[in-house]
Amino acid sequence: MIYIIFENPQESRGQNKKSILTRIISFFIPRANPDFDNLIGQTRFWLLEFDDEESIPNREIGLAMDGKVLLKMPYKNNYGYWLDNRLTYSDIKNSFTINNISKEFFEEKWNKMN
């Protein structure tokens, strides 16, 4: 397994405002992350777990600036933000500045939310 952390891109933070049309459409279309959609834009750091360099993420954790766990996915009715994007480890590595983290650190954060 590969575990990484990277900072949420500045341009995607705080984009929780939706147009009226988007809100109407969202009402009729099931959301992939009903419990966490409003927190994705507030996420400062992402932790991702991969099987290997060619795989898509298995699990993801969103952290606030202070390191507090905001969300984890998949979890309950929430599929996942990065899981849904179908980006591989290589895609993420080539698009963001990533740092490897330990499995223990990932699991500690994962277990903070039950």
SERO-4910 file (N, C-alpha, C, O; in steps of 0.05 Angstrom, whole numbers):
BEGIN
 pado doro    nc1    nc2    nc3   cac1   cac2   cac3    cc1    cc2    cc3    oc1    oc2    oc3
  Met    A     17    -24      0      0      0      0     18     25      0     40     25     10
  Ile    A      7     46    -12     20     72    -13      2     92      1    -22     92     -4
  Tyr    A     13    108     19     -2    128     33     11    155     29     35    158     32
  Ile    A     -6    175     21      5    201     15    -12    223     28    -35    219     35
  Ile    A      0    247     29    -15    271     37     -7    293     17     16    294      8
  Phe    A    -27    310     11    -21    333     -5    -41    355      2    -62    350     12
  Glu    A    -33    380     -4    -50    403      2    -71    406    -20    -65    403    -44
  Asn    A    -95    412    -11   -117    417    -30   -110    442    -46   -102    462    -34
  Pro    A   -113    441    -72   -106    464    -88   -122    489    -80   -146    487    -74
  Gln    A   -109    511    -79   -121    537    -70   -147    542    -86   -167    551    -74
  Glu    A   -147    537   -112   -171    544   -128   -195    527   -121   -218    535   -128
  Ser    A   -192    504   -108   -215    488   -102   -225    491    -73   -245    480    -66
  Arg    A   -210    506    -57   -218    511    -30   -239    532    -29   -237    553    -42
  Gly    A   -260    528    -12   -280    548     -8   -300    552    -30   -314    572    -31
  Gln    A   -301    533    -48   -321    535    -70   -346    521    -63   -355    502    -77
  Asn    A   -359    529    -41   -384    516    -33   -408    531    -43   -430    520    -41
  Lys    A   -405    554    -55   -427    569    -66   -436    556    -92   -420    552   -110
  Lys    A   -462    550    -94   -472    537   -118   -493    555   -130   -508    569   -116
  Ser    A   -494    555   -157   -515    571   -170   -542    559   -164   -544    536   -156
  Ile    A   -563    574   -169   -590    564   -165   -596    540   -182   -609    521   -174
  Leu    A   -586    541   -207   -590    518   -226   -577    493   -215   -588    472   -216
  Thr    A   -552    496   -205   -538    473   -194   -552    462   -170   -554    437   -167
  Arg    A   -563    479   -153   -578    469   -130   -604    455   -138   -611    435   -126
  Ile    A   -617    464   -159   -642    451   -168   -635    424   -180   -648    404   -173
  Ile    A   -614    423   -196   -606    397   -209   -597    378   -187   -604    354   -188
  Ser    A   -582    388   -168   -572    371   -146   -594    359   -129   -592    337   -118
  Phe    A   -617    373   -128   -640    363   -113   -650    337   -125   -659    319   -110
  Phe    A   -650    334   -152   -661    312   -165   -641    289   -171   -649    266   -176
  Ile    A   -616    295   -171   -595    275   -177   -582    267   -150   -573    284   -135
  Pro    A   -581    241   -145   -568    232   -120   -539    242   -119   -524    241   -138
  Arg    A   -531    250    -95   -503    260    -91   -485    236    -83   -494    218    -69
  Ala    A   -461    237    -92   -441    216    -85   -433    218    -56   -426    197    -44
  Asn    A   -433    241    -44   -424    245    -17   -443    263     -1   -436    286      6
  Pro    A   -467    253      4   -487    270     16   -480    282     44   -489    304     50
  Asp    A   -464    268     59   -456    278     86   -433    297     85   -428    313    103
  Phe    A   -417    297     63   -392    312     63   -389    331     40   -369    345     39
  Asp    A   -407    333     21   -405    352     -1   -398    380      8   -382    393     -5
  Asn    A   -411    389     30   -406    416     39   -379    419     52   -370    442     57
  Leu    A   -365    397     59   -339    399     72   -315    396     53   -292    403     60
  Ile    A   -320    387     29   -298    382     10   -283    408      4   -258    408      3
  Gly    A   -297    430      0   -284    456     -5   -269    467     19   -252    484     16
  Gln    A   -276    457     43   -262    466     67   -237    450     74   -222    457     91
  Thr    A   -234    428     59   -211    410     64   -185    423     56   -183    433     33
  Arg    A   -166    424     74   -140    436     68   -120    415     59   -103    420     42
  Phe    A   -121    391     71   -102    369     63   -118    344     58   -138    338     71
  Trp    A   -108    329     39   -120    302     32    -99    281     38    -76    283     32
  Leu    A   -109    259     51    -93    235     55   -106    214     37   -130    210     38
  Leu    A    -90    200     21   -101    179      4    -85    153      8    -62    153     13
  Glu    A   -100    131      5    -89    104      6    -92     91    -22   -113     92    -33
  Phe    A    -70     80    -32    -69     66    -58    -59     38    -54    -42     33    -37
  Asp    A    -68     19    -71    -56     -7    -72    -28     -7    -83     -9    -19    -72
  Asp    A    -25      7   -105      1     10   -119      1     35   -136    -18     50   -136
  Glu    A     22     39   -152     25     63   -167      5     66   -190      2     88   -201
  Glu    A     -7     45   -198    -26     46   -220    -55     46   -211    -74     48   -228
  Ser    A    -60     44   -186    -87     42   -176    -99     69   -169    -86     89   -166
  Ile    A   -126     69   -168   -140     92   -158   -141     90   -128   -136     69   -117
  Pro    A   -147    112   -114   -148    111    -85   -169     91    -74   -190     88    -86
  Asn    A   -162     78    -52   -181     60    -38   -197     75    -18   -221     72    -15
  Arg    A   -182     92     -3   -195    108     18   -182    136     17   -160    140      8
  Glu    A   -197    155     28   -188    183     29   -198    196     54   -219    190     65
  Ile    A   -181    215     64   -188    230     88   -183    259     82   -162    267     71
  Gly    A   -202    276     90   -198    305     88   -193    318    115   -207    312    134
  Leu    A   -172    334    116   -164    347    141   -168    377    139   -165    389    118
  Ala    A   -175    389    162   -176    418    164   -147    429    167   -128    413    170
  Met    A   -144    455    166   -117    467    169   -104    458    195    -79    455    196
  Asp    A   -119    454    217   -108    447    243   -104    416    245    -95    407    267
  Gly    A   -109    401    224   -105    372    225   -129    356    234   -128    332    234
  Lys    A   -150    370    241   -175    356    249   -187    342    225   -188    353    203
  Val    A   -197    317    229   -209    302    208   -237    314    203   -254    315    220
  Leu    A   -241    322    178   -267    333    169   -285    311    157   -309    311    160
  Leu    A   -272    293    142   -287    273    127   -269    249    121   -244    251    120
  Lys    A   -282    226    117   -268    203    107   -287    188     89   -311    187     93
  Met    A   -275    177     68   -292    163     48   -276    140     35   -252    143     33
  Pro    A   -289    119     28   -318    114     30   -326    110     59   -311     98     75
  Tyr    A   -349    120     66   -359    119     93   -390    123     92   -399    143     81
  Lys    A   -404    103    102   -433    103    102   -443    108     74   -437     92     56
  Asn    A   -459    130     69   -470    135     43   -452    152     25   -461    161      4
  Asn    A   -427    155     32   -409    173     18   -388    157      2   -372    142     14
  Tyr    A   -388    159    -24   -371    144    -41   -342    154    -40   -323    138    -36
  Gly    A   -338    180    -44   -312    191    -43   -308    212    -65   -319    209    -87
  Tyr    A   -291    231    -60   -285    252    -79   -263    243    -98   -267    244   -122
  Trp    A   -240    235    -88   -218    226   -105   -224    199   -117   -216    193   -139
  Leu    A   -239    182   -102   -246    156   -113   -263    159   -138   -261    145   -158
  Asp    A   -281    179   -137   -299    184   -159   -286    196   -184   -295    194   -206
  Asn    A   -263    210   -179   -249    223   -201   -232    203   -218   -224    210   -240
  Arg    A   -228    179   -208   -214    158   -222   -185    165   -230   -175    155   -249
  Leu    A   -173    182   -214   -145    189   -218   -127    168   -205   -133    159   -183
  Thr    A   -106    160   -218    -87    140   -207    -66    154   -190    -65    179   -189
  Tyr    A    -51    138   -176    -29    149   -160    -11    166   -177     -3    188   -170
  Ser    A     -4    156   -201     14    170   -220      1    197   -227     16    217   -229
  Asp    A    -24    198   -232    -38    223   -239    -35    243   -216    -28    266   -220
  Ile    A    -40    234   -192    -39    252   -168    -10    261   -164     -5    285   -160
  Lys    A      9    243   -166     37    249   -163     47    270   -183     63    287   -176
  Asn    A     37    268   -208     45    287   -229     30    313   -227     38    332   -241
  Ser    A      9    315   -212     -8    339   -211     -4    355   -185    -10    379   -185
  Phe    A      5    342   -164      7    355   -138     34    350   -125     48    331   -133
  Thr    A     42    366   -106     65    360    -90     56    342    -67     42    350    -49
  Ile    A     65    317    -68     56    297    -49     79    290    -30    102    293    -37
  Asn    A     71    280     -7     91    269     13     80    242     22     56    239     26
  Asn    A     98    223     24     90    197     35     85    199     65     99    214     79
  Ile    A     66    184     74     60    182    103     59    153    110     58    136     93
  Ser    A     59    147    136     59    119    145     30    109    145     11    124    147
  Lys    A     28     83    144      2     70    146    -10     76    174    -34     81    176
  Glu    A      7     77    194     -2     82    221    -14    110    224    -35    113    237
  Phe    A     -2    130    211    -13    157    212    -40    158    198    -59    170    208
  Phe    A    -41    145    174    -67    144    160    -88    131    177   -110    141    179
  Glu    A    -82    107    188   -102     93    204   -110    108    229   -134    107    237
  Glu    A    -91    123    241    -98    139    265   -119    160    257   -139    163    271
  Lys    A   -115    174    235   -134    194    225   -161    181    217   -182    191    223
  Trp    A   -159    158    203   -183    144    194   -201    136    218   -225    139    217
  Asn    A   -188    127    240   -203    118    263   -214    141    281   -229    136    300
  Lys    A   -207    166    275   -217    189    290   -247    193    285   -261    206    301
  Met    A   -256    183    262   -284    188    255   -298    161    252   -291    144    236
  Asn    A   -319    156    269   -334    131    268   -363    136    265   -379    117    264
***
